[in-house]
Amino acid sequence: MEDLRLPKRLQDEPVAANLARQLATRARSLRNDGEIQAAQIEVFPALEAVLRATFSAGRIVRGFETAERVLAAEEKGLKHVDRTSGVERGGRVSRLLVLADDGSERFYREVEYLLRRHAPRVLALRLAVNELSLGQLIFGPGQVARLLLVEHKDAVSAVLLALASHWSEEENPPPC
């Protein structure tokens, strides 16, 4: 994970300098005997706020099947552009899968498939919340969400920047 190519928007952000290292430190296998890892993330107020704002901006897709369709359509479009232009673009993270922490082995196996298929442009974050808590956080009381796709590079950058800022504050707390 440390060799991730993060969105260009984060390149000049001082707090993002060690973001890939922080993600790698928190990386855990998605499932028993799994090969694919995702960063295990504790939820904190700034992350909640950026996820809500991302949803309000229409940049969150809810559910595995919908995310799979969106990613497949984007992949088709990217391949077309690469073919037409004759230039293959470099692989940067431009989408996030935000996962609840209580999915089944089968669910995480399916997520691994998505991540393999759409690597390196899709990065997974596994939040330390269950599907009810994640659903209520984004969609309101009584709602569930096991998987969210953050689908725009600016929204992805905002989520990653919130993580980087939070981890930077943890490492360098302000003086009292």
C-alpha positions in Angstrom: 0.0 0.0 0.0 2.9 2.4 0.5 3.5 2.6 -3.2 -0.1 3.8 -3.9 -0.4 6.6 -6.4 -2.7 8.9 -4.6 -4.9 11.6 -6.4 -2.9 14.5 -7.8 -4.8 16.9 -5.6 -3.0 15.4 -2.6 0.5 15.7 -4.0 1.1 19.1 -2.5 -0.7 18.7 0.7 1.8 18.6 3.6 -0.4 16.3 5.8 -0.7 13.8 3.0 3.1 13.1 2.8 2.8 10.0 4.9 -0.7 9.0 4.0 0.3 5.8 2.1 2.5 4.7 5.1 -0.4 5.3 7.5 -2.8 3.3 5.3 -0.2 0.5 5.0 0.2 0.4 8.8 -3.5 -0.1 9.2 -3.8 -2.7 6.4 -5.5 -6.0 7.3 -6.7 -8.8 5.1 -10.4 -8.5 4.2 -11.1 -12.1 5.1 -9.4 -15.2 6.4 -6.8 -16.4 3.9 -7.5 -13.3 1.8 -4.8 -11.8 -0.4 -6.3 -8.3 -0.6 -5.9 -5.8 2.2 -7.8 -2.8 3.3 -6.9 -0.1 5.8 -8.9 -0.6 9.1 -10.1 2.9 10.0 -11.6 4.1 13.3 -14.5 6.6 12.6 -13.9 10.1 13.9 -16.0 13.3 13.6 -14.1 14.9 10.6 -14.5 11.6 8.7 -18.2 11.4 9.5 -18.6 15.0 8.3 -16.7 14.5 5.0 -18.7 11.3 4.2 -22.0 13.1 4.9 -20.9 16.0 2.7 -19.9 13.5 0.0 -23.3 11.9 0.1 -25.0 15.3 0.0 -22.9 16.2 -3.1 -24.2 13.0 -4.8 -20.8 11.4 -4.8 -21.7 8.2 -2.9 -23.1 5.0 -4.5 -24.7 2.6 -2.1 -24.4 -1.2 -2.3 -22.2 -3.8 -4.0 -24.2 -4.4 -7.1 -24.6 -0.7 -7.9 -20.9 0.0 -7.2 -20.0 -3.0 -9.5 -22.1 -1.5 -12.3 -20.7 2.0 -11.9 -17.1 0.7 -11.8 -17.6 -1.5 -14.9 -19.1 1.4 -16.8 -16.2 3.7 -15.8 -13.7 1.0 -16.8 -15.3 0.7 -20.2 -15.1 4.4 -20.7 -11.5 4.6 -19.6 -10.5 1.9 -22.0 -12.3 3.7 -24.8 -10.5 6.9 -24.0 -7.1 5.1 -23.8 -7.8 3.4 -27.1 -8.9 6.6 -28.8 -6.1 8.7 -27.5 -3.4 6.1 -27.9 -2.2 6.8 -24.5 -2.8 4.6 -21.5 -3.2 6.6 -18.3 -1.3 5.9 -15.1 -3.0 4.1 -12.3 -4.0 6.5 -9.5 -6.5 6.0 -6.8 -9.7 7.7 -7.9 -12.4 5.7 -6.2 -12.9 4.4 -2.6 -14.8 1.5 -1.4 -15.9 2.2 2.2 -16.8 -1.0 3.9 -18.6 -1.9 7.1 -16.7 -4.2 9.4 -19.4 -7.0 9.8 -19.7 -8.5 6.3 -19.5 -12.2 5.6 -16.6 -14.1 4.1 -18.5 -14.3 0.9 -19.1 -10.5 0.9 -15.4 -9.8 1.4 -14.5 -12.3 -1.3 -16.7 -10.4 -3.7 -15.1 -7.1 -2.6 -11.7 -8.7 -3.3 -12.9 -9.4 -6.9 -13.9 -5.8 -7.4 -10.5 -4.6 -6.0 -8.5 -6.9 -8.2 -10.5 -6.0 -11.3 -10.3 -2.3 -10.8 -6.8 -2.0 -9.3 -5.1 0.4 -8.9 -7.8 3.0 -9.2 -10.0 1.6 -6.4 -8.8 1.6 -2.7 -10.8 0.0 0.1 -11.2 1.4 3.6 -12.8 -0.8 6.2 -14.4 1.3 8.9 -14.6 -0.1 12.4 -18.5 0.1 12.4 -21.2 -2.3 11.5 -23.6 -1.9 8.6 -26.3 -0.4 10.7 -23.9 2.3 12.1 -22.5 3.0 8.6 -26.0 3.3 7.2 -27.3 5.6 9.9 -24.2 7.7 9.6 -24.8 8.4 5.9 -28.5 7.8 5.2 -30.2 8.3 8.6 -31.9 6.3 11.3 -32.8 2.7 10.6 -30.7 2.6 7.3 -28.0 0.0 6.6 -25.0 0.2 4.4 -22.4 -2.5 4.0 -20.5 -0.9 1.1 -20.3 2.6 -0.2 -18.5 3.7 -3.4 -17.0 7.2 -3.3 -17.0 8.0 -7.0 -15.4 11.3 -7.8 -11.7 12.1 -7.5 -12.4 15.3 -5.5 -14.6 13.4 -3.1 -11.9 10.7 -2.8 -9.3 13.4 -2.1 -11.5 15.0 0.6 -11.9 11.6 2.4 -8.2 10.8 2.2 -7.3 14.3 3.3 -9.5 14.0 6.3 -7.7 10.8 7.2 -4.3 12.3 6.7 -5.1 15.4 8.8 -6.5 13.2 11.6 -3.4 11.0 11.6 -1.1 14.0 11.5 -2.9 15.5 14.6 -2.5 12.1 16.4 1.2 12.1 15.7 1.7 15.8 16.4 -0.9 16.9 19.0 -1.1 20.7 19.4 0.6 22.1 22.5 -1.7 22.8 25.5 
